[in-house]
Amino acid sequence: MSARRRTSLGSARVRGLLQQEWSTHFPAEQLLDASIAPLPARPWCFLTVTTSDTGGPAAGRTYVLRSGRVSLLPWLEPSASCALLEGPRTLALEPVPGSTDALHWEGQWARPTAELQALVDDPVQGCRARQFLQVMRAPFWTETVLGDLRYDFQEELSFAEIAREGPCLGAVDFTSPTLAVLLRPDGGPAPE
């Protein structure tokens, strides 16, 4: 079996584990997206960043990011050991209860979806935010930074983070599928 095929099968198993986790521990949230990446030289270990929200009208919806580690061989290497890099991040995460040997939650970050709408509608920072968010899959924001949690492995700004203040970025001529899902007006199921 090729390495690509093994990774694909592993990713499918991780997705199944995450779906089960949502139905058991987060039934009030819709799992919108899950990025899944195997660790180099340890194909049974995966990093995941999930995007979910509480559904309902945008004004009352909450957007949630969770970062975790998955081990497909928890008896050999528990998920808590499946780390790529350790250290402080740009984004401070809150604890998530319920880690197991197969799935270790590093933390979560939740914000009202209305806050994201206000950010993209802001007359000063909105242009820069909209353009940056067009290419982010797991976007987060702080008072000073816009970033993608999938690549937040250090406290300093990295290639997937920018300062919120600054000029509008260069022209981008496509619509953000991430923003379309997060800011859907009715809060119904996310489009496939």
N, C-alpha and C positions, 0 to 999 in steps of 0.2 A: 504494500500500500504506500502510495506516495505521501510525502510530507504535507502537501497541499490538501490531500484528501483527509488525512488524520486531523489537520487543523480545522477543516470544515466540519467534520464529525464532532470534534471537541467543542466547537462554537455552538453547534446545534444542541449539544448536551447542556452547555452553560445557559443558553436561552431557555431551555426547558426548566432548569433549576430556578432561574429568575422568574419565570411565569408562575411557578409553584410558590415561590416566595411572596409574590404580589398577592395571589389569591389567599394565602394564609396570613401574612403579617400586614399587608397594606391594602385591604379590600376597598377602602374608600378612595383609592387613587387609581388613575389610569396609567399604566406603563406605556409611555409614548415612544421611547427609544432606549436601546442599550448598546453601547459600544463595547466590543469584546475584542481583546488583543492577547494572544499567547505570549508568554515570556520567552525570550531567547534561551535556548538550551534546556528549557524546562517546559515541554509542550503540554504537560498536565496542569500547569499553572496559567491562569488567565487574569488579566486586569479588566475590570468593567466599570463603566460610568453609566448610570441610568438616569433618564429624564422621565419625570412623571408629573401629573398634576391632579387636583382634586375634582376636576370637571365642573360643570355648571357655568353660569354666566361669567364672562371675563372679569367683571368688577369684583366678584367674590372668590375667584379661583386662586389657589396657591400652587406655585411652581416649585418642584423639588428635584434637586440633584443628589445622587448618592454615589460614592466611590467605594469600590470593594475589590476583593480578591477571591478567586475561585480556585479550588483544587479538585481536579477530577480523580485524584488518588489520595484522599484525605488520610488514609491509614499510612501512607508513605511520607507525605508532606502535607501537614495541615494548612489550610488556606491562609492563616495568619503569617506563615513563613513565606508565602508567595509574594514577596515584595520586589519591586524593581529598584526603587530608591527610597530611602528613609530621610526624613527631615521636614522642616516646616515648609508650608506652602504659602502662596500668595493669599489664597482663600482659606479662612478659618472654618473648619467643619465642626459640626455638633455631633456628639456620639449617637450611634444607632444601636439599639439593643437587638439581641437575637442572633449574634454571630454563631456559627457552627464550625466544625472542622472542614466542611465543604465550602462554606461561604463566610468570609470575614468582612464585615462592613467597616471601612476606615472612617466614615463619617458622612454627614448629610448637610445640605444647605437649602433652606426654603425661604422664598420671598413671595409676596403677593404678585400675581400676574399683572395687576394694575401698575405696579412699579416698573415693570418692563415696558408696558405701553407708554407710560410717562417718559421713560428714557428715550424711546425712539421718536416720540412726539416733541421732545425738548427743542426749542428754537435755536439753542446754542450748540448742544452736544448731540442732537438727534441725527444729523447727517453722518457724522463720524460713527456713531453707534450703529445706525442702520447698515452702513457699509461693512463694518467689522462683523456684525452679527450675521451677515449673509453667508459667511464662510465658517461659522462656528457651529458645531454639532451639540455641544453641551455648554452653552454660554452661561457665564456668571458675571456679576458686576459688583464693585465695591464703590465707595465714595470717589476713588481715584483711578480705578483700573477696570478694563473690560478684558475678559479672558475665556478660555475654553478649559474646563476642568480635566479633560482627557490628557492635557499636557502640563498641568500645574504640578511640577515636581520640585519647585524651589521657591524661596521667598521673593527673590528678585524677579523682575519682568523677564519673560522668556519669549521665544518666537511666536507663541500663541497668546500673547497678552500685550495690550497697549494702554497708554494713559488715556483716561476719558477726555481730558482737556487737550485741545489741539485742533489743527485745521481738518477740514473734510479730507478724506483719503481720495485716491484716484478713482476715476469712474469705474463702476462695477455694473454690468448690464444683465444681471439675472436676479430673479426673485428668490428670496431665502425660504427654502422648504421648512427650516427650523422655526423661523418666525411665523410662517403661515400656520403651523401646528400650534405653537405656544399661544398665539394671539387669536385663534379661531373664536369668532364671536359667540357661538352658542355653547361651547364647552362640551359638545357631543364627542363621540369617538373620533380619534385622530384618523385622518385619511390614510389608507394603506400606501 
